[in-house]
Amino acid sequence: MNISAAYYQWNSTQPEADKTSFKKTLDTWKKKDLHQWIDNLHGSIHYLFINGNTVPYYLPNHRQRHEAYVGSIVNQYIVYGLEEYEEKNGKKPWIGWLKKGVAGLFRTLQLDKTIHIDMNLLSTSFASCNSALDYWEASAHLMERYPRHALVIRGMTRPELIEPLEDYGYWRITNRKIYQVDMSSGFPKKKRPLQQDVKRWTKQEDYEWRPVDYNDENELTRILELYRSIYLEKHSRLNPRYTPGFVRLALEKQWLMGEVLVNDKNYPVAVQLYLVQDGQITTPFIGYDVTVPREHRLYPFLNLRLMEKAQSGGYLLNMSSGAGTFKKQRGGVGQLEFLLVHDRHLPWFRRIPWRLLSYFTEKYARPYLEEHDV
């Protein structure tokens, strides 16, 4: 295929994204208003240097009602949660009233007056520190600087970080259920759906993978169209609305890597951006053409490509959340992910909404997640 050379080439020996590439990305983000990188985020991004680690943190505009869920606890747990309930159970008139009333109450109680530690604007990411002490050092600095904000760390799964942080005063709220598979020893055995995906890919001649041409404006427009058709139109408007500038910068600075699945006319029908860090790989950004017949297996091909990348690098694959049955059939093992909260420095009335959120989440959401493959 004849394509532009202006892309970041992936290969099996590709090194992981280093600390420098992410810091360069952060430095560029800070030069403009954040909503120029993500349409529906209106706070500000900052970072700390802690013992050689770049620890990003996000300061939300807690008065904004329509923030992406990655920057709003209210929108993630209440609004997005009720939207998912409607998606599974059908629209109910009372859900709209509940969303408006409960979300309004928690905003009044300032649940969104938070500092998001380790926030890198992605829905799925990895810990920036391998030591709970480093996280606590960052927390102490932020409590001194923002004494009226609760501190939260999203996406925690590692007991060796969670348990010491609980000793420092953090406590956990169930966040979501993710799926992981260790690809260091090759593809999972005895997974017939996965074997079928491999066979279908081998036999097909309609599509092939190539790197994203991030200097082609038309290609950037197309991959954002594919992303939005899944994350925003199929799922929720509360997912991040990335701009062309965000994608171009992430690929240019080599923080993320990207590929498109193209047809015989070199036209993208699917896209996937990869984050590789600390022996792990995930994709926080996918999209595919929903008008292509399901028989063409675009989503299974995206998953298969991600598993190939994980296998070639010997990575632990974080398959993120959703489509639990599909992922389990391909080797994914379910694991709860937690939001860690520190609010001991706040007055008692500011701690009330956190206790309410914890009560309802642990009483209703956690048992459901543990029982179902969601």
C-alpha positions in Angstrom: 0.0 0.0 0.0 1.2 3.5 -0.8 0.9 5.5 2.4 2.6 8.6 3.9 5.7 8.0 6.0 4.5 10.3 8.8 3.5 7.7 11.3 4.9 6.0 14.3 6.0 2.5 13.3 5.1 -0.4 15.6 7.1 -3.6 15.7 7.5 -6.5 18.1 10.6 -5.0 19.7 9.0 -1.6 20.3 10.1 -0.3 23.7 7.5 0.8 26.2 6.4 4.4 26.5 9.0 6.0 28.7 8.6 8.7 31.4 10.1 11.3 29.1 7.4 10.8 26.3 4.6 11.2 28.8 6.1 14.3 30.4 6.5 15.9 27.0 2.9 15.2 26.3 1.9 16.7 29.7 4.0 19.8 29.1 2.2 20.4 25.8 -1.2 19.8 27.3 -0.5 22.5 29.9 0.1 25.1 27.2 -3.5 25.2 26.1 -6.9 25.0 27.8 -7.6 21.3 28.4 -10.9 21.3 26.5 -8.8 21.9 23.3 -7.5 18.4 23.8 -10.7 16.9 25.1 -13.9 18.7 24.3 -15.8 17.7 27.5 -13.1 18.4 30.1 -12.8 21.9 31.6 -10.4 21.5 34.5 -6.6 21.7 34.5 -3.9 19.0 34.3 -0.7 19.2 36.4 2.0 16.9 37.6 4.5 16.3 40.4 7.9 14.8 40.4 8.1 12.1 43.1 11.4 10.1 43.3 11.8 10.1 39.6 8.2 9.4 38.8 6.0 11.9 36.9 2.7 11.8 38.8 -0.1 13.6 36.9 -3.1 15.0 38.7 -6.3 16.6 37.5 -8.1 19.5 39.1 -11.7 19.4 37.9 -14.0 22.4 37.4 -16.5 20.9 39.9 -19.2 23.3 38.8 -19.4 21.8 35.3 -22.3 19.4 34.9 -21.3 17.8 31.6 -17.8 16.7 32.2 -16.4 13.5 30.9 -16.7 10.8 33.5 -12.9 10.5 33.9 -13.0 13.9 35.5 -16.2 13.7 37.5 -17.1 11.2 40.2 -20.8 12.3 40.1 -21.0 11.6 36.3 -19.2 8.3 36.6 -21.0 6.7 39.5 -24.4 8.3 39.3 -25.2 9.5 35.8 -23.2 7.0 33.7 -24.2 4.2 36.1 -27.9 4.9 35.6 -27.4 5.2 31.8 -25.9 1.7 31.8 -28.9 0.5 33.9 -31.2 1.9 31.2 -29.2 0.3 28.4 -29.6 -3.1 30.0 -33.2 -2.7 31.3 -34.8 -0.2 28.9 -35.7 3.4 29.4 -37.8 4.2 32.5 -39.3 7.6 33.2 -38.2 7.6 36.8 -34.5 7.1 35.8 -34.3 10.6 34.3 -35.7 12.1 37.5 -33.4 10.0 39.6 -30.3 11.1 37.6 -31.2 14.7 37.9 -32.2 14.6 41.6 -29.4 12.4 42.9 -26.7 13.9 40.7 -27.8 17.4 41.8 -27.7 16.4 45.5 -24.2 15.0 45.2 -23.0 18.1 43.3 -24.5 20.3 46.1 -22.6 18.2 48.6 -19.4 18.9 46.5 -18.6 15.3 45.7 -16.7 16.5 42.6 -14.5 18.9 44.6 -11.6 16.5 44.2 -8.0 16.1 43.0 -7.6 13.1 40.7 -4.1 11.6 41.2 -2.6 9.6 38.4 -5.0 11.1 35.9 -3.7 10.9 32.4 -7.1 11.6 30.6 -7.5 8.0 29.6 -10.3 5.6 30.7 -7.8 2.8 31.3 -4.2 3.5 32.4 -1.5 2.2 34.7 0.0 3.3 38.1 2.7 5.9 37.7 4.4 4.8 41.0 5.4 1.4 42.2 5.5 2.4 45.8 2.7 3.4 48.1 5.1 5.7 49.9 5.5 7.7 46.7 1.8 8.1 46.3 1.5 9.2 49.9 4.3 11.8 49.4 2.3 13.1 46.4 -0.9 13.1 48.5 0.7 15.0 51.4 1.9 17.7 49.0 -1.6 18.0 47.4 -3.4 18.1 50.7 -1.2 21.0 51.8 -1.9 22.8 48.5 -5.6 22.0 48.1 -6.8 21.5 51.7 -10.5 21.7 50.7 -10.4 18.9 48.1 -10.8 15.1 48.5 -8.0 13.1 47.0 -8.9 10.2 44.7 -6.8 7.6 42.8 -8.7 5.8 40.1 -8.1 2.4 38.6 -6.2 0.7 41.4 -6.0 -3.1 41.3 -2.6 -4.0 42.9 -2.9 -5.1 46.6 0.7 -4.1 47.2 -0.3 -0.5 46.6 -3.9 -0.5 47.9 -3.2 -2.1 51.3 -0.4 0.3 52.4 -2.4 3.3 51.1 -5.2 2.2 53.3 -2.8 2.3 56.2 -2.1 5.9 55.2 -5.8 6.8 55.5 -7.1 6.0 52.0 -10.1 3.7 51.6 -11.6 1.9 48.6 -14.8 2.2 46.7 -15.5 -0.4 44.0 -14.9 1.2 40.6 -15.6 -1.4 37.8 -14.7 -4.9 36.7 -11.9 -5.3 34.3 -10.4 -8.4 32.5 -6.8 -9.3 32.3 -4.8 -12.1 30.7 -1.1 -12.8 31.1 0.3 -13.2 27.6 3.9 -13.9 28.6 3.5 -17.6 28.0 1.5 -17.2 24.7 -2.1 -17.4 23.7 -4.6 -18.9 26.2 -5.2 -22.6 25.6 -8.5 -24.3 24.9 -10.4 -21.1 24.1 -12.4 -22.0 21.0 -13.8 -18.6 20.2 -10.2 -17.2 20.2 -9.1 -20.1 17.9 -12.0 -19.2 15.6 -10.9 -15.6 15.5 -7.4 -16.6 14.5 -8.8 -18.9 11.8 -11.1 -16.2 10.4 -8.3 -13.6 10.3 -6.0 -16.0 8.5 -8.6 -16.8 5.9 -9.8 -13.3 5.2 -8.3 -11.1 2.5 -10.3 -7.9 2.8 -8.4 -6.1 5.6 -4.9 -5.5 6.8 -3.3 -3.5 9.6 -1.0 -0.4 9.2 0.1 2.4 11.5 -1.9 5.5 11.9 -0.8 8.3 9.7 -1.1 11.0 12.3 -0.1 13.9 9.9 -3.0 13.2 7.6 -6.0 15.4 8.8 -8.5 13.2 6.9 -7.2 10.1 8.7 -7.4 11.8 12.1 -11.0 12.9 11.4 -11.9 9.3 10.3 -10.4 7.6 13.4 -12.1 10.0 15.7 -15.4 9.3 13.8 -14.8 5.6 14.5 -14.0 6.2 18.1 -17.0 8.4 18.7 -19.4 6.0 17.0 -18.6 3.4 19.7 -17.7 5.4 22.9 -20.0 8.3 22.5 -22.9 7.2 20.3 -23.2 3.6 21.3 -22.3 4.0 24.9 -22.4 7.4 26.6 -21.8 11.1 25.8 -19.9 11.1 29.1 -16.9 9.3 27.6 -14.0 11.6 26.7 -14.4 13.5 23.4 -10.9 13.6 22.2 -9.8 16.1 19.6 -7.5 15.6 16.6 -4.9 17.5 18.5 -4.9 15.0 21.3 -4.5 12.0 19.1 -1.8 13.6 17.0 0.2 14.7 20.0 0.0 11.3 21.8 1.3 9.5 18.7 3.9 12.2 17.8 5.4 12.1 21.4 5.3 8.3 21.2 3.3 8.1 24.4 0.6 6.1 22.7 0.9 3.9 19.5 -1.8 3.5 17.0 -2.9 1.2 14.1 -5.8 1.2 11.7 -7.5 -1.7 10.1 -7.9 -0.7 6.4 -9.9 -2.2 3.5 -8.5 -2.9 0.0 -8.8 0.9 -0.7 -6.6 1.8 2.3 -9.6 3.3 4.0 -9.8 2.8 7.8 -12.6 0.7 9.1 -11.3 0.3 12.6 -8.7 1.9 14.9 -6.8 1.0 18.1 -4.4 3.1 20.2 -2.1 1.2 22.6 -0.6 2.2 25.9 2.4 0.1 26.9 3.9 0.6 30.4 5.6 -1.4 33.1 5.2 -4.7 31.4 1.5 -4.1 30.6 -0.5 -3.2 27.6 -4.1 -1.8 27.1 -6.1 0.0 24.6 -8.0 3.1 25.9 -9.1 4.1 22.5 -10.8 1.9 19.9 -13.4 2.4 17.2 -14.9 0.5 14.2 -17.3 1.1 11.4 -20.7 0.1 12.8 -22.1 0.0 9.2 -19.9 -2.9 8.3 -21.8 -6.2 8.7 -21.1 -8.1 11.9 -20.0 -11.1 9.9 -16.8 -9.2 9.0 -15.8 -9.5 12.7 -14.2 -6.1 13.2 -14.4 -6.1 17.0 -12.9 -9.7 17.3 -10.2 -8.6 15.0 -9.4 -5.6 17.1 -9.2 -7.8 20.2 -7.0 -10.4 18.4 -4.6 -7.7 17.3 -4.3 -6.5 20.8 -3.6 -10.0 22.1 -0.9 -10.4 19.4 0.8 -7.3 20.6 0.6 -8.5 24.2 2.0 -11.9 23.2 4.8 -10.5 21.1 6.0 -8.3 24.0 5.2 -10.8 26.8 2.9 -8.3 28.4 0.1 -8.5 30.9 -2.9 -7.5 28.9 -5.5 -5.3 30.5 -8.6 -5.8 28.4 -10.4 -3.0 30.3 -14.1 -3.3 31.2 -17.3 -4.3 29.3 -18.1 -7.3 27.0 -17.2 -9.6 29.9 -18.5 -12.8 28.3 -16.6 -12.1 25.1 -13.4 -11.4 27.0 -13.7 -14.5 29.3 -14.2 -16.7 26.2 -10.8 -15.4 25.0 -8.9 -15.9 28.3 -9.7 -12.8 30.2 -9.9 -13.1 34.0 -12.3 -10.8 35.8 -10.8 -8.5 38.6 -12.4 -5.7 40.5 -10.8 -2.2 40.1 -11.0 0.3 42.9 -11.2 4.1 43.4 -9.1 5.1 46.5 -10.4 8.1 48.4 -8.7 10.2 51.1 -11.0 12.6 52.9 -9.9 12.6 56.5 -8.6 16.2 56.2 -12.1 17.4 55.2 -14.9 18.6 57.6 -17.5 16.0 58.6 -20.2 17.3 56.2 -17.9 17.0 53.2 -17.3 13.3 54.1 -21.0 12.5 54.1 -21.4 12.2 50.3 -18.4 9.8 50.1 -19.9 7.6 52.8 -23.3 7.6 50.9 -21.6 6.7 47.6 -19.6 3.9 49.3 -22.7 2.5 51.0 -24.7 2.2 47.8 -21.8 1.1 45.7 -20.7 -1.7 48.0 -24.3 -2.8 48.8 -25.6 -2.9 45.2 -22.9 -2.4 42.5 -20.1 -4.7 43.9 -22.3 -7.8 44.4 -23.7 -7.3 40.8 -20.1 -7.0 39.4 -18.9 -10.0 41.3 -21.8 -12.1 40.0 -22.1 -11.0 36.4 -19.6 -10.9 33.5 -20.1 -7.2 32.6 
